[in-house]
């Protein structure tokens, strides 16, 4: 009995602290929401628990805590299947502090943008439904943020969805963003719009602001991942790389001009390279992605065909072309030309040139 009773405790103890707190908050606040709804409380009467743009301004903690409220059992089960294992993986690479900062920034900033968008829509359309008819909740912003983090760490890793579909990790974030766009177009802005905000916020955080551990960087701690494989333009199809590159470069120059981007000891944007935090496996995945991209570029541009060796006047291939570079190191007998004229052993073309 002692062994059976200690097994759940050992399982909980094996979960990293940040993941444990986030999982417990998701379960606790979601169950509290179900209890309040069951007792007759409406969602609109819970501005202190979920984010309601017209009311939650007086409850600022909901910009973070509303993400831990899943309104249905299906959403709760999906979040518990996806988020805790993902955060456990990230926390073992980044540590508890950086993982907690990533979660807080991704959720809070995404909800702030959604909050501002609702007020802007209200001022334009004068429809109170944008303020009191929408309640933002759930971990969709965190889910897309986790996918962006996996794209940074293991972009070429292949996953199998629902036991049927196979896809590389780097294709999943934009698939989720596309789903969000479709849902918003057909009228379900809340809460699916936060997927797009979460994608953008998590990318900017990982690209420029996340603090890397000093043990993998020779020059001390640096911020973000500014390597070419994690560039913003790579999220989009090649057809629109031109305008996206112009837009992203302009935004980067403005942010640098106003000192909004921290500068680390190693500036990867300027041509340097920093090993990706997470050990040899993550580094191997990154190098593999870079190699595949270089190979694709070479195939697209077309490899130049080797020039065939030139034949001499007598139709024979020169010995250097037949034997390769190693024959150049051997002692060769060259024709000598005396002051009286060319030697008898000299080739015919040499005599003709004289």
C-alpha positions as a Markdown table, in Angstrom:
| # | Residue | x | y | z |
|---|---|---|---|---|
| 1 | Unk | 0.0 | 0.0 | 0.0 |
| 2 | Unk | 2.8 | 2.3 | 0.8 |
| 3 | Unk | 4.2 | 1.8 | -2.7 |
| 4 | Unk | 0.9 | 2.4 | -4.4 |
| 5 | Unk | 0.2 | 5.5 | -2.4 |
| 6 | Unk | 3.6 | 7.0 | -3.1 |
| 7 | Unk | 3.4 | 6.5 | -6.9 |
| 8 | Unk | 1.2 | 9.6 | -7.6 |
| 9 | Unk | 3.3 | 11.7 | -5.3 |
| 10 | Unk | 6.4 | 10.6 | -7.1 |
| 11 | Unk | 4.8 | 11.4 | -10.4 |
| 12 | Unk | 3.9 | 14.9 | -9.2 |
| 13 | Unk | 7.3 | 15.5 | -7.7 |
| 14 | Unk | 8.9 | 14.5 | -11.1 |
| 15 | Unk | 7.1 | 17.4 | -12.8 |
| 16 | Unk | 9.2 | 20.6 | -13.0 |
| 17 | Unk | 8.0 | 23.4 | -10.8 |
| 18 | Unk | 6.7 | 25.9 | -13.4 |
| 19 | Unk | 4.9 | 23.2 | -15.3 |
| 20 | Unk | 3.4 | 21.9 | -12.0 |
| 21 | Unk | 2.0 | 25.4 | -11.0 |
| 22 | Unk | 0.6 | 26.1 | -14.5 |
| 23 | Unk | -1.1 | 22.7 | -14.6 |
| 24 | Unk | -2.6 | 23.1 | -11.1 |
| 25 | Unk | -3.9 | 26.5 | -11.9 |
| 26 | Unk | -5.5 | 25.2 | -15.1 |
| 27 | Unk | -7.3 | 22.4 | -13.3 |
| 28 | Unk | -8.3 | 24.6 | -10.2 |
| 29 | Unk | -9.6 | 27.6 | -12.1 |
| 30 | Unk | -11.4 | 25.5 | -14.7 |
| 31 | Unk | -13.2 | 23.5 | -12.0 |
| 32 | Unk | -14.1 | 26.7 | -10.2 |
| 33 | Unk | -15.6 | 28.1 | -13.4 |
| 34 | Unk | -17.7 | 24.9 | -13.9 |
| 35 | Unk | -18.9 | 25.1 | -10.3 |
| 36 | Unk | -20.0 | 28.7 | -10.7 |
| 37 | Unk | -21.8 | 28.0 | -14.0 |
| 38 | Unk | -23.5 | 25.0 | -12.5 |
| 39 | Unk | -24.8 | 27.1 | -9.6 |
| 40 | Unk | -26.4 | 29.6 | -11.9 |
| 41 | Unk | -23.8 | 32.3 | -12.5 |
| 42 | Unk | -23.5 | 33.5 | -16.1 |
| 43 | Unk | -20.2 | 34.1 | -17.9 |
| 44 | Unk | -20.9 | 37.8 | -18.0 |
| 45 | Unk | -21.1 | 37.9 | -14.2 |
| 46 | Unk | -17.6 | 36.6 | -13.9 |
| 47 | Unk | -15.4 | 39.4 | -15.0 |
| 48 | Unk | -12.9 | 38.6 | -12.2 |
| 49 | Unk | -12.4 | 35.1 | -13.6 |
| 50 | Unk | -12.5 | 35.5 | -17.4 |
| 51 | Unk | -11.5 | 38.4 | -19.6 |
| 52 | Unk | -14.5 | 40.6 | -20.5 |
| 53 | Unk | -13.2 | 43.7 | -22.3 |
| 54 | Unk | -15.9 | 46.0 | -20.9 |
| 55 | Unk | -15.6 | 44.9 | -17.2 |
| 56 | Unk | -12.2 | 43.2 | -16.7 |
| 57 | Unk | -10.3 | 46.5 | -16.8 |
| 58 | Unk | -11.1 | 46.6 | -13.1 |
| 59 | Unk | -9.7 | 43.1 | -12.6 |
| 60 | Unk | -6.2 | 43.3 | -14.3 |
| 61 | Unk | -5.2 | 39.9 | -13.1 |
| 62 | Unk | -7.6 | 38.4 | -15.6 |
| 63 | Unk | -5.2 | 39.3 | -18.4 |
| 64 | Unk | -3.2 | 36.3 | -17.1 |
| 65 | Unk | -5.5 | 34.1 | -15.1 |
| 66 | Unk | -8.2 | 33.9 | -17.8 |
| 67 | Unk | -6.0 | 31.7 | -19.8 |
| 68 | Unk | -6.2 | 29.0 | -17.1 |
| 69 | Unk | -10.0 | 28.8 | -17.5 |
| 70 | Unk | -11.2 | 26.3 | -20.0 |
| 71 | Unk | -15.0 | 26.7 | -20.6 |
| 72 | Unk | -15.7 | 23.0 | -21.6 |
| 73 | Unk | -14.4 | 19.6 | -20.5 |
| 74 | Unk | -13.2 | 18.9 | -24.0 |
| 75 | Unk | -11.0 | 22.1 | -24.0 |
| 76 | Unk | -9.7 | 21.2 | -20.6 |
| 77 | Unk | -8.7 | 17.7 | -21.6 |
| 78 | Unk | -7.1 | 18.9 | -24.8 |
| 79 | Unk | -5.0 | 21.5 | -22.8 |
| 80 | Unk | -4.0 | 18.9 | -20.2 |
| 81 | Unk | -2.9 | 16.6 | -23.0 |
| 82 | Unk | -0.9 | 19.2 | -24.9 |
| 83 | Unk | 0.4 | 21.9 | -22.5 |
| 84 | Unk | 2.0 | 20.0 | -19.5 |
| 85 | Unk | 4.2 | 17.6 | -21.6 |
| 86 | Unk | 5.2 | 20.5 | -23.8 |
| 87 | Unk | 6.1 | 22.8 | -20.9 |
| 88 | Unk | 7.9 | 20.0 | -19.2 |
| 89 | Unk | 10.1 | 19.6 | -22.3 |
| 90 | Unk | 10.8 | 23.3 | -22.5 |
| 91 | Unk | 11.4 | 23.7 | -18.8 |
| 92 | Unk | 14.2 | 21.1 | -18.9 |
| 93 | Unk | 15.9 | 23.1 | -21.7 |
| 94 | Unk | 15.3 | 26.6 | -20.4 |
| 95 | Unk | 14.8 | 26.3 | -16.7 |
| 96 | Unk | 11.8 | 27.3 | -14.6 |
| 97 | Unk | 12.3 | 31.1 | -14.7 |
| 98 | Unk | 12.6 | 31.4 | -18.5 |
| 99 | Unk | 9.7 | 29.0 | -19.0 |
| 100 | Unk | 7.5 | 31.0 | -16.6 |
| 101 | Unk | 8.5 | 34.3 | -18.3 |
| 102 | Unk | 7.6 | 32.8 | -21.7 |
| 103 | Unk | 4.2 | 31.7 | -20.5 |
| 104 | Unk | 3.3 | 35.0 | -18.8 |
| 105 | Unk | 4.5 | 37.2 | -21.7 |
| 106 | Unk | 2.7 | 35.1 | -24.3 |
| 107 | Unk | -0.6 | 35.0 | -22.5 |
| 108 | Unk | -0.7 | 38.5 | -21.0 |
| 109 | Unk | 0.5 | 40.4 | -24.1 |
| 110 | Unk | -1.9 | 38.5 | -26.3 |
| 111 | Unk | -4.9 | 39.2 | -24.1 |
| 112 | Unk | -3.9 | 42.9 | -23.9 |
| 113 | Unk | -3.9 | 43.1 | -27.7 |
| 114 | Unk | -7.2 | 41.4 | -27.9 |
| 115 | Unk | -8.6 | 43.7 | -25.2 |
| 116 | Unk | -7.4 | 46.8 | -27.2 |
| 117 | Unk | -8.9 | 45.4 | -30.4 |
| 118 | Unk | -12.3 | 45.0 | -28.8 |
| 119 | Unk | -12.3 | 48.6 | -27.6 |
| 120 | Unk | -11.2 | 49.8 | -31.0 |
| 121 | Unk | -14.0 | 47.8 | -32.7 |
| 122 | Unk | -16.5 | 49.2 | -30.2 |
| 123 | Unk | -15.4 | 52.8 | -30.9 |
| 124 | Unk | -15.7 | 52.2 | -34.7 |
| 125 | Unk | -19.0 | 50.2 | -34.8 |
| 126 | Unk | -20.6 | 51.4 | -31.5 |
| 127 | Unk | -21.8 | 47.9 | -30.8 |
| 128 | Unk | -21.6 | 46.9 | -27.1 |
| 129 | Unk | -21.3 | 43.2 | -28.0 |
| 130 | Unk | -17.5 | 43.9 | -28.5 |
| 131 | Unk | -17.2 | 44.9 | -24.8 |
| 132 | Unk | -19.7 | 42.7 | -23.0 |
| 133 | Unk | -20.7 | 39.9 | -25.4 |
| 134 | Unk | -17.2 | 38.3 | -25.6 |
| 135 | Unk | -15.3 | 36.5 | -22.9 |
| 136 | Unk | -11.7 | 35.6 | -23.6 |
| 137 | Unk | -10.4 | 32.4 | -21.9 |
| 138 | Unk | -8.4 | 29.3 | -22.5 |
| 139 | Unk | -4.8 | 28.5 | -23.5 |
| 140 | Unk | -4.9 | 28.9 | -27.3 |
| 141 | Unk | -2.3 | 31.7 | -27.2 |
| 142 | Unk | 0.0 | 29.4 | -25.1 |
| 143 | Unk | -0.6 | 26.5 | -27.4 |
| 144 | Unk | 0.6 | 28.4 | -30.5 |
| 145 | Unk | 3.5 | 29.8 | -28.4 |
| 146 | Unk | 4.6 | 26.2 | -27.6 |
| 147 | Unk | 4.5 | 25.3 | -31.3 |
| 148 | Unk | 6.6 | 28.4 | -32.1 |
| 149 | Unk | 9.1 | 27.3 | -29.5 |
| 150 | Unk | 9.3 | 23.8 | -30.9 |
| 151 | Unk | 9.8 | 25.3 | -34.4 |
| 152 | Unk | 12.8 | 27.1 | -33.0 |
| 153 | Unk | 14.3 | 24.0 | -31.2 |
| 154 | Unk | 13.3 | 21.0 | -33.4 |
| 155 | Unk | 12.0 | 22.4 | -36.7 |
| 156 | Unk | 12.6 | 19.2 | -38.8 |
| 157 | Unk | 11.2 | 16.8 | -36.3 |
| 158 | Unk | 8.3 | 14.9 | -37.7 |
| 159 | Unk | 5.1 | 14.3 | -35.7 |
| 160 | Unk | 2.1 | 12.1 | -36.4 |
| 161 | Unk | -1.3 | 13.7 | -35.9 |
| 162 | Unk | -4.3 | 11.5 | -34.9 |
| 163 | Unk | -2.3 | 8.5 | -36.0 |
| 164 | Unk | -2.8 | 9.4 | -39.7 |
| 165 | Unk | -1.3 | 12.7 | -40.7 |
| 166 | Unk | 2.4 | 13.3 | -40.7 |
| 167 | Unk | 3.9 | 16.8 | -40.5 |
| 168 | Unk | 7.1 | 18.5 | -39.6 |
| 169 | Unk | 7.0 | 20.7 | -36.5 |
| 170 | Unk | 7.8 | 23.8 | -38.4 |
| 171 | Unk | 4.6 | 23.6 | -40.4 |
| 172 | Unk | 2.3 | 23.3 | -37.4 |
| 173 | Unk | 2.2 | 27.0 | -36.2 |
| 174 | Unk | 1.1 | 28.4 | -39.5 |
| 175 | Unk | -1.5 | 25.6 | -39.9 |
| 176 | Unk | -2.9 | 26.7 | -36.5 |
| 177 | Unk | -2.8 | 30.4 | -37.5 |
| 178 | Unk | -4.7 | 29.5 | -40.7 |
| 179 | Unk | -7.3 | 27.8 | -38.7 |
| 180 | Unk | -7.6 | 30.9 | -36.5 |
| 181 | Unk | -8.0 | 33.1 | -39.6 |
| 182 | Unk | -10.8 | 30.9 | -41.0 |
| 183 | Unk | -12.7 | 30.9 | -37.6 |
| 184 | Unk | -12.4 | 34.7 | -37.4 |
| 185 | Unk | -13.7 | 35.2 | -40.9 |
| 186 | Unk | -16.8 | 33.1 | -40.2 |
| 187 | Unk | -17.6 | 35.2 | -37.1 |
| 188 | Unk | -15.8 | 33.5 | -34.2 |
| 189 | Unk | -13.3 | 36.2 | -33.2 |
| 190 | Unk | -13.5 | 35.3 | -29.6 |
| 191 | Unk | -11.3 | 33.5 | -28.5 |
| 192 | Unk | -9.7 | 32.3 | -31.8 |
| 193 | Unk | -8.1 | 35.7 | -32.5 |
| 194 | Unk | -5.6 | 35.2 | -29.6 |
| 195 | Unk | -4.0 | 32.4 | -31.6 |
| 196 | Unk | -2.7 | 35.0 | -34.1 |
| 197 | Unk | -1.6 | 37.3 | -31.3 |
| 198 | Unk | 0.1 | 34.5 | -29.4 |
| 199 | Unk | 2.0 | 33.4 | -32.5 |
| 200 | Unk | 3.4 | 36.9 | -33.1 |
| 201 | Unk | 4.1 | 37.6 | -29.4 |
| 202 | Unk | 5.9 | 34.3 | -28.8 |
| 203 | Unk | 8.0 | 34.7 | -31.9 |
| 204 | Unk | 9.1 | 38.2 | -31.0 |
| 205 | Unk | 9.9 | 37.1 | -27.5 |
| 206 | Unk | 12.0 | 34.1 | -28.7 |
| 207 | Unk | 13.6 | 36.1 | -31.5 |
| 208 | Unk | 14.8 | 39.1 | -29.5 |
| 209 | Unk | 14.0 | 39.0 | -25.8 |
| 210 | Unk | 14.5 | 35.5 | -24.3 |
| 211 | Unk | 17.7 | 35.3 | -22.3 |
| 212 | Unk | 19.9 | 32.5 | -23.3 |
| 213 | Unk | 22.0 | 30.7 | -20.7 |
| 214 | Unk | 25.6 | 31.8 | -20.4 |
| 215 | Unk | 27.0 | 28.3 | -20.4 |
| 216 | Unk | 26.4 | 27.8 | -24.1 |
| 217 | Unk | 27.5 | 31.2 | -25.2 |
| 218 | Unk | 31.2 | 32.0 | -25.1 |
| 219 | Unk | 30.7 | 35.7 | -24.6 |
| 220 | Unk | 28.3 | 35.5 | -21.8 |
| 221 | Unk | 24.4 | 35.8 | -21.9 |
| 222 | Unk | 22.8 | 36.9 | -25.1 |
| 223 | Unk | 19.2 | 37.5 | -26.0 |
| 224 | Unk | 17.0 | 35.8 | -28.5 |
| 225 | Unk | 17.7 | 33.7 | -31.5 |
| 226 | Unk | 18.6 | 35.8 | -34.6 |
| 227 | Unk | 19.8 | 33.1 | -36.8 |
| 228 | Unk | 18.6 | 32.9 | -40.4 |
| 229 | Unk | 16.6 | 29.7 | -40.0 |
| 230 | Unk | 14.4 | 31.5 | -37.5 |
| 231 | Unk | 13.8 | 34.6 | -39.6 |
| 232 | Unk | 10.3 | 36.1 | -39.7 |
| 233 | Unk | 10.1 | 35.7 | -43.5 |
| 234 | Unk | 10.4 | 31.9 | -43.2 |
| 235 | Unk | 6.9 | 31.6 | -41.8 |
| 236 | Unk | 5.5 | 32.6 | -45.2 |
| 237 | Unk | 5.5 | 31.1 | -48.7 |
| 238 | Unk | 8.3 | 32.2 | -51.1 |
| 239 | Unk | 5.7 | 34.1 | -53.2 |
| 240 | Unk | 5.4 | 36.9 | -50.7 |
| 241 | Unk | 9.0 | 36.9 | -49.3 |
| 242 | Unk | 9.7 | 40.2 | -50.9 |
| 243 | Unk | 7.1 | 42.4 | -49.2 |
| 244 | Unk | 7.5 | 40.5 | -45.9 |
| 245 | Unk | 11.2 | 41.0 | -45.9 |
| 246 | Unk | 10.8 | 44.7 | -46.5 |
| 247 | Unk | 8.2 | 45.0 | -43.8 |
| 248 | Unk | 10.2 | 43.0 | -41.2 |
| 249 | Unk | 13.4 | 44.9 | -42.0 |
| 250 | Unk | 11.7 | 48.2 | -41.6 |
| 251 | Unk | 10.2 | 47.2 | -38.2 |
| 252 | Unk | 13.6 | 45.9 | -37.1 |
| 253 | Unk | 15.3 | 49.1 | -38.0 |
| 254 | Unk | 12.7 | 51.2 | -36.2 |
| 255 | Unk | 12.9 | 49.0 | -33.1 |
| 256 | Unk | 16.7 | 49.2 | -33.1 |
| 257 | Unk | 16.6 | 53.0 | -33.6 |
| 258 | Unk | 14.5 | 53.4 | -30.5 |
| 259 | Unk | 16.5 | 50.8 | -28.5 |
| 260 | Unk | 13.5 | 48.5 | -28.1 |
| 261 | Unk | 15.6 | 45.4 | -28.8 |
| 262 | Unk | 18.3 | 44.2 | -26.3 |
| 263 | Unk | 21.8 | 43.8 | -27.7 |
| 264 | Unk | 23.6 | 40.7 | -26.5 |
| 265 | Unk | 27.3 | 39.9 | -26.6 |
| 266 | Unk | 26.9 | 37.9 | -29.8 |
| 267 | Unk | 24.8 | 39.5 | -32.5 |
| 268 | Unk | 23.6 | 36.7 | -34.7 |
| 269 | Unk | 21.9 | 39.1 | -37.0 |
| 270 | Unk | 25.2 | 40.5 | -38.0 |
| 271 | Unk | 26.6 | 37.1 | -39.1 |
| 272 | Unk | 27.5 | 35.4 | -35.8 |
| 273 | Unk | 26.0 | 32.1 | -34.7 |
| 274 | Unk | 25.1 | 31.0 | -31.2 |
| 275 | Unk | 24.5 | 27.4 | -30.2 |
| 276 | Unk | 20.9 | 26.9 | -29.4 |
| 277 | Unk | 20.1 | 26.3 | -25.7 |
| 278 | Unk | 19.1 | 22.7 | -25.1 |
| 279 | Unk | 22.1 | 20.6 | -25.6 |
| 280 | Unk | 23.4 | 18.4 | -28.4 |
| 281 | Unk | 20.0 | 17.2 | -29.7 |
| 282 | Unk | 18.6 | 20.7 | -30.2 |
| 283 | Unk | 21.9 | 21.8 | -31.8 |
| 284 | Unk | 21.9 | 18.8 | -34.2 |
| 285 | Unk | 18.3 | 19.6 | -35.2 |
| 286 | Unk | 19.2 | 23.2 | -35.9 |
| 287 | Unk | 22.3 | 22.3 | -37.9 |
| 288 | Unk | 20.2 | 19.8 | -39.9 |
| 289 | Unk | 17.7 | 22.5 | -40.7 |
| 290 | Unk | 20.4 | 24.8 | -41.9 |
| 291 | Unk | 21.9 | 22.1 | -44.0 |
| 292 | Unk | 18.6 | 21.2 | -45.6 |
| 293 | Unk | 17.9 | 24.9 | -46.4 |
| 294 | Unk | 21.3 | 25.3 | -48.0 |
| 295 | Unk | 20.7 | 22.1 | -50.0 |
| 296 | Unk | 17.3 | 23.4 | -51.2 |
| 297 | Unk | 18.9 | 26.6 | -52.3 |
| 298 | Unk | 21.6 | 24.8 | -54.3 |
| 299 | Unk | 19.1 | 22.6 | -56.0 |
| 300 | Unk | 16.9 | 25.6 | -56.8 |
| 301 | Unk | 19.7 | 27.6 | -58.3 |
| 302 | Unk | 21.0 | 24.5 | -60.2 |
| 303 | Unk | 24.4 | 23.1 | -59.7 |
| 304 | Unk | 26.9 | 24.0 | -62.4 |
| 305 | Unk | 28.0 | 21.0 | -64.5 |
| 306 | Unk | 31.7 | 20.1 | -64.5 |
| 307 | Unk | 33.8 | 21.3 | -67.4 |
| 308 | Unk | 35.1 | 18.4 | -69.5 |
| 309 | Unk | 38.9 | 18.1 | -69.7 |
| 310 | Unk | 40.5 | 19.6 | -72.8 |
| 311 | Unk | 42.2 | 17.3 | -75.2 |
| 312 | Unk | 45.6 | 17.9 | -76.6 |
| 313 | Unk | 46.4 | 18.3 | -80.3 |
| 314 | Unk | 47.2 | 14.6 | -80.7 |
| 315 | Unk | 43.8 | 13.6 | -79.2 |
| 316 | Unk | 45.1 | 12.3 | -75.9 |
| 317 | Unk | 43.9 | 13.6 | -72.5 |
| 318 | Unk | 46.7 | 15.3 | -70.5 |
| 319 | Unk | 48.1 | 13.2 | -67.6 |
| 320 | Unk | 47.0 | 15.8 | -65.0 |
| 321 | Unk | 43.4 | 15.4 | -66.1 |
| 322 | Unk | 43.6 | 11.6 | -66.1 |
| 323 | Unk | 45.3 | 11.1 | -62.8 |
| 324 | Unk | 43.8 | 13.9 | -60.8 |
| 325 | Unk | 45.5 | 16.4 | -58.5 |
| 326 | Unk | 47.7 | 13.7 | -56.8 |
| 327 | Unk | 49.7 | 13.3 | -60.0 |
| 328 | Unk | 51.0 | 16.9 | -59.7 |
| 329 | Unk | 53.1 | 16.0 | -56.8 |
| 330 | Unk | 55.0 | 13.4 | -58.8 |
| 331 | Unk | 58.2 | 14.2 | -60.8 |
| 332 | Unk | 57.3 | 14.7 | -64.4 |
| 333 | Unk | 59.6 | 14.9 | -67.5 |
| 334 | Unk | 59.1 | 18.1 | -69.4 |
| 335 | Unk | 60.4 | 18.8 | -72.9 |
| 336 | Unk | 63.5 | 21.0 | -72.9 |
| 337 | Unk | 64.2 | 23.6 | -75.5 |
| 338 | Unk | 67.8 | 24.4 | -76.3 |
| 339 | Unk | 69.2 | 27.5 | -77.8 |
| 340 | Unk | 69.5 | 25.8 | -81.3 |
| 341 | Unk | 65.9 | 24.8 | -81.4 |
| 342 | Unk | 63.3 | 22.5 | -79.9 |
| 343 | Unk | 64.3 | 19.1 | -78.7 |
| 344 | Unk | 63.5 | 16.0 | -80.8 |
| 345 | Unk | 61.4 | 14.7 | -77.9 |
| 346 | Unk | 59.2 | 17.8 | -77.7 |
| 347 | Unk | 55.6 | 17.4 | -78.9 |
| 348 | Unk | 54.6 | 18.4 | -82.3 |
| 349 | Unk | 52.5 | 21.3 | -81.1 |
| 350 | Unk | 55.5 | 22.8 | -79.3 |
| 351 | Unk | 57.6 | 22.6 | -82.5 |
| 352 | Unk | 54.8 | 24.3 | -84.5 |
| 353 | Unk | 54.6 | 27.1 | -82.0 |
| 354 | Unk | 58.3 | 27.8 | -82.5 |
